[in-house]
């Protein structure tokens, strides 16, 4: 049985100055649970921020159920939720 791919990230690249934070591609199939694991600075959060449209990649694209976050943001966001640890990445939680 082939499961539909509901999230597709193709050739995502994100740089911060001379540092390449993201350089990857992946897909998520319907009905599956996925986990992003890696050391601090590996690009996990940056990748998620690209997928939900909070950051724009230098290259590549992210699709959710076929909708491109850069072109169809409203339709894309109807299909995904994102709750960050810190709502403002510039202000760490001090509680």
Biotite code that builds the C-alpha atoms (Angstrom):
import biotite.structure as struc

atoms = struc.array([
    struc.Atom([0.000, 0.000, 0.000], chain_id="A", res_id=1, res_name="UNK", atom_name="CA", element="C"),
    struc.Atom([1.377, 3.399, -0.984], chain_id="A", res_id=2, res_name="UNK", atom_name="CA", element="C"),
    struc.Atom([0.594, 6.259, 1.381], chain_id="A", res_id=3, res_name="UNK", atom_name="CA", element="C"),
    struc.Atom([0.060, 9.789, 0.086], chain_id="A", res_id=4, res_name="UNK", atom_name="CA", element="C"),
    struc.Atom([2.842, 12.241, 0.820], chain_id="A", res_id=5, res_name="UNK", atom_name="CA", element="C"),
    struc.Atom([1.247, 15.112, 2.731], chain_id="A", res_id=6, res_name="UNK", atom_name="CA", element="C"),
    struc.Atom([4.401, 17.163, 3.333], chain_id="A", res_id=7, res_name="UNK", atom_name="CA", element="C"),
    struc.Atom([7.132, 17.429, 0.744], chain_id="A", res_id=8, res_name="UNK", atom_name="CA", element="C"),
    struc.Atom([10.280, 19.512, 1.123], chain_id="A", res_id=9, res_name="UNK", atom_name="CA", element="C"),
    struc.Atom([12.326, 19.621, -2.065], chain_id="A", res_id=10, res_name="UNK", atom_name="CA", element="C"),
    struc.Atom([15.885, 20.936, -2.056], chain_id="A", res_id=11, res_name="UNK", atom_name="CA", element="C"),
    struc.Atom([15.423, 23.341, 0.843], chain_id="A", res_id=12, res_name="UNK", atom_name="CA", element="C"),
    struc.Atom([18.392, 25.628, 1.433], chain_id="A", res_id=13, res_name="UNK", atom_name="CA", element="C"),
    struc.Atom([18.580, 28.316, 4.109], chain_id="A", res_id=14, res_name="UNK", atom_name="CA", element="C"),
    struc.Atom([21.693, 30.294, 4.955], chain_id="A", res_id=15, res_name="UNK", atom_name="CA", element="C"),
    struc.Atom([22.450, 32.734, 7.729], chain_id="A", res_id=16, res_name="UNK", atom_name="CA", element="C"),
    struc.Atom([25.488, 34.633, 6.507], chain_id="A", res_id=17, res_name="UNK", atom_name="CA", element="C"),
    struc.Atom([28.172, 32.091, 5.676], chain_id="A", res_id=18, res_name="UNK", atom_name="CA", element="C"),
    struc.Atom([26.444, 29.296, 7.615], chain_id="A", res_id=19, res_name="UNK", atom_name="CA", element="C"),
    struc.Atom([24.177, 26.888, 5.726], chain_id="A", res_id=20, res_name="UNK", atom_name="CA", element="C"),
    struc.Atom([21.528, 26.009, 8.311], chain_id="A", res_id=21, res_name="UNK", atom_name="CA", element="C"),
    struc.Atom([19.384, 23.807, 6.054], chain_id="A", res_id=22, res_name="UNK", atom_name="CA", element="C"),
    struc.Atom([20.242, 21.786, 2.986], chain_id="A", res_id=23, res_name="UNK", atom_name="CA", element="C"),
    struc.Atom([17.827, 18.902, 2.668], chain_id="A", res_id=24, res_name="UNK", atom_name="CA", element="C"),
    struc.Atom([14.762, 17.256, 1.251], chain_id="A", res_id=25, res_name="UNK", atom_name="CA", element="C"),
    struc.Atom([12.231, 14.939, 2.841], chain_id="A", res_id=26, res_name="UNK", atom_name="CA", element="C"),
    struc.Atom([8.610, 13.835, 2.675], chain_id="A", res_id=27, res_name="UNK", atom_name="CA", element="C"),
    struc.Atom([6.029, 12.857, 5.272], chain_id="A", res_id=28, res_name="UNK", atom_name="CA", element="C"),
    struc.Atom([3.416, 10.239, 4.456], chain_id="A", res_id=29, res_name="UNK", atom_name="CA", element="C"),
    struc.Atom([-0.177, 10.369, 5.686], chain_id="A", res_id=30, res_name="UNK", atom_name="CA", element="C"),
    struc.Atom([-0.845, 8.279, 8.775], chain_id="A", res_id=31, res_name="UNK", atom_name="CA", element="C"),
    struc.Atom([2.796, 8.182, 9.871], chain_id="A", res_id=32, res_name="UNK", atom_name="CA", element="C"),
    struc.Atom([4.545, 9.832, 12.811], chain_id="A", res_id=33, res_name="UNK", atom_name="CA", element="C"),
    struc.Atom([7.910, 11.466, 12.179], chain_id="A", res_id=34, res_name="UNK", atom_name="CA", element="C"),
    struc.Atom([10.541, 12.891, 14.472], chain_id="A", res_id=35, res_name="UNK", atom_name="CA", element="C"),
    struc.Atom([13.336, 15.291, 13.645], chain_id="A", res_id=36, res_name="UNK", atom_name="CA", element="C"),
    struc.Atom([16.427, 14.437, 15.666], chain_id="A", res_id=37, res_name="UNK", atom_name="CA", element="C"),
    struc.Atom([19.838, 16.068, 15.699], chain_id="A", res_id=38, res_name="UNK", atom_name="CA", element="C"),
    struc.Atom([22.224, 18.216, 17.695], chain_id="A", res_id=39, res_name="UNK", atom_name="CA", element="C"),
    struc.Atom([21.634, 21.889, 18.421], chain_id="A", res_id=40, res_name="UNK", atom_name="CA", element="C"),
    struc.Atom([22.232, 23.904, 15.264], chain_id="A", res_id=41, res_name="UNK", atom_name="CA", element="C"),
    struc.Atom([21.433, 21.032, 12.904], chain_id="A", res_id=42, res_name="UNK", atom_name="CA", element="C"),
    struc.Atom([18.551, 22.926, 11.245], chain_id="A", res_id=43, res_name="UNK", atom_name="CA", element="C"),
    struc.Atom([15.517, 21.162, 12.736], chain_id="A", res_id=44, res_name="UNK", atom_name="CA", element="C"),
    struc.Atom([13.670, 24.310, 13.843], chain_id="A", res_id=45, res_name="UNK", atom_name="CA", element="C"),
    struc.Atom([14.757, 26.262, 10.777], chain_id="A", res_id=46, res_name="UNK", atom_name="CA", element="C"),
    struc.Atom([13.331, 23.528, 8.539], chain_id="A", res_id=47, res_name="UNK", atom_name="CA", element="C"),
    struc.Atom([9.992, 23.605, 10.373], chain_id="A", res_id=48, res_name="UNK", atom_name="CA", element="C"),
    struc.Atom([9.883, 27.398, 10.153], chain_id="A", res_id=49, res_name="UNK", atom_name="CA", element="C"),
    struc.Atom([10.352, 27.148, 6.399], chain_id="A", res_id=50, res_name="UNK", atom_name="CA", element="C"),
    struc.Atom([7.620, 24.506, 6.076], chain_id="A", res_id=51, res_name="UNK", atom_name="CA", element="C"),
    struc.Atom([5.097, 26.710, 7.938], chain_id="A", res_id=52, res_name="UNK", atom_name="CA", element="C"),
    struc.Atom([6.133, 29.866, 6.095], chain_id="A", res_id=53, res_name="UNK", atom_name="CA", element="C"),
    struc.Atom([7.892, 31.767, 8.870], chain_id="A", res_id=54, res_name="UNK", atom_name="CA", element="C"),
    struc.Atom([11.174, 31.750, 6.936], chain_id="A", res_id=55, res_name="UNK", atom_name="CA", element="C"),
    struc.Atom([11.796, 31.932, 3.211], chain_id="A", res_id=56, res_name="UNK", atom_name="CA", element="C"),
    struc.Atom([14.347, 29.480, 1.811], chain_id="A", res_id=57, res_name="UNK", atom_name="CA", element="C"),
    struc.Atom([17.085, 30.586, -0.581], chain_id="A", res_id=58, res_name="UNK", atom_name="CA", element="C"),
    struc.Atom([16.260, 27.555, -2.697], chain_id="A", res_id=59, res_name="UNK", atom_name="CA", element="C"),
    struc.Atom([13.744, 24.747, -2.837], chain_id="A", res_id=60, res_name="UNK", atom_name="CA", element="C"),
    struc.Atom([10.132, 24.588, -1.821], chain_id="A", res_id=61, res_name="UNK", atom_name="CA", element="C"),
    struc.Atom([7.832, 23.103, 0.797], chain_id="A", res_id=62, res_name="UNK", atom_name="CA", element="C"),
    struc.Atom([4.428, 21.651, -0.049], chain_id="A", res_id=63, res_name="UNK", atom_name="CA", element="C"),
    struc.Atom([1.625, 20.620, 2.273], chain_id="A", res_id=64, res_name="UNK", atom_name="CA", element="C"),
    struc.Atom([-1.005, 18.509, 0.530], chain_id="A", res_id=65, res_name="UNK", atom_name="CA", element="C"),
    struc.Atom([0.222, 19.965, -2.749], chain_id="A", res_id=66, res_name="UNK", atom_name="CA", element="C"),
    struc.Atom([0.084, 23.625, -1.707], chain_id="A", res_id=67, res_name="UNK", atom_name="CA", element="C"),
    struc.Atom([3.336, 25.586, -1.890], chain_id="A", res_id=68, res_name="UNK", atom_name="CA", element="C"),
    struc.Atom([3.854, 27.698, 1.245], chain_id="A", res_id=69, res_name="UNK", atom_name="CA", element="C"),
    struc.Atom([5.402, 30.541, -0.776], chain_id="A", res_id=70, res_name="UNK", atom_name="CA", element="C"),
    struc.Atom([2.568, 30.725, -3.354], chain_id="A", res_id=71, res_name="UNK", atom_name="CA", element="C"),
    struc.Atom([-0.505, 29.361, -1.527], chain_id="A", res_id=72, res_name="UNK", atom_name="CA", element="C"),
    struc.Atom([0.124, 30.398, 2.066], chain_id="A", res_id=73, res_name="UNK", atom_name="CA", element="C"),
    struc.Atom([-3.524, 30.625, 3.152], chain_id="A", res_id=74, res_name="UNK", atom_name="CA", element="C"),
    struc.Atom([-4.373, 27.153, 1.811], chain_id="A", res_id=75, res_name="UNK", atom_name="CA", element="C"),
    struc.Atom([-1.146, 25.741, 3.221], chain_id="A", res_id=76, res_name="UNK", atom_name="CA", element="C"),
    struc.Atom([-1.752, 27.124, 6.703], chain_id="A", res_id=77, res_name="UNK", atom_name="CA", element="C"),
    struc.Atom([-5.257, 25.639, 6.796], chain_id="A", res_id=78, res_name="UNK", atom_name="CA", element="C"),
    struc.Atom([-3.535, 22.253, 6.834], chain_id="A", res_id=79, res_name="UNK", atom_name="CA", element="C"),
    struc.Atom([-0.818, 22.706, 9.445], chain_id="A", res_id=80, res_name="UNK", atom_name="CA", element="C"),
    struc.Atom([-0.338, 23.950, 12.999], chain_id="A", res_id=81, res_name="UNK", atom_name="CA", element="C"),
    struc.Atom([2.883, 25.099, 14.608], chain_id="A", res_id=82, res_name="UNK", atom_name="CA", element="C"),
    struc.Atom([3.439, 25.825, 18.298], chain_id="A", res_id=83, res_name="UNK", atom_name="CA", element="C"),
    struc.Atom([7.006, 26.977, 19.016], chain_id="A", res_id=84, res_name="UNK", atom_name="CA", element="C"),
    struc.Atom([8.741, 26.655, 22.390], chain_id="A", res_id=85, res_name="UNK", atom_name="CA", element="C"),
    struc.Atom([9.384, 30.385, 22.326], chain_id="A", res_id=86, res_name="UNK", atom_name="CA", element="C"),
    struc.Atom([6.895, 32.514, 20.354], chain_id="A", res_id=87, res_name="UNK", atom_name="CA", element="C"),
    struc.Atom([9.554, 35.179, 19.720], chain_id="A", res_id=88, res_name="UNK", atom_name="CA", element="C"),
    struc.Atom([12.857, 33.477, 18.809], chain_id="A", res_id=89, res_name="UNK", atom_name="CA", element="C"),
    struc.Atom([14.755, 36.594, 19.922], chain_id="A", res_id=90, res_name="UNK", atom_name="CA", element="C"),
    struc.Atom([13.462, 36.318, 23.513], chain_id="A", res_id=91, res_name="UNK", atom_name="CA", element="C"),
    struc.Atom([14.236, 33.030, 25.304], chain_id="A", res_id=92, res_name="UNK", atom_name="CA", element="C"),
    struc.Atom([11.845, 31.865, 27.992], chain_id="A", res_id=93, res_name="UNK", atom_name="CA", element="C"),
    struc.Atom([13.058, 33.130, 31.366], chain_id="A", res_id=94, res_name="UNK", atom_name="CA", element="C"),
    struc.Atom([10.308, 31.591, 33.517], chain_id="A", res_id=95, res_name="UNK", atom_name="CA", element="C"),
])
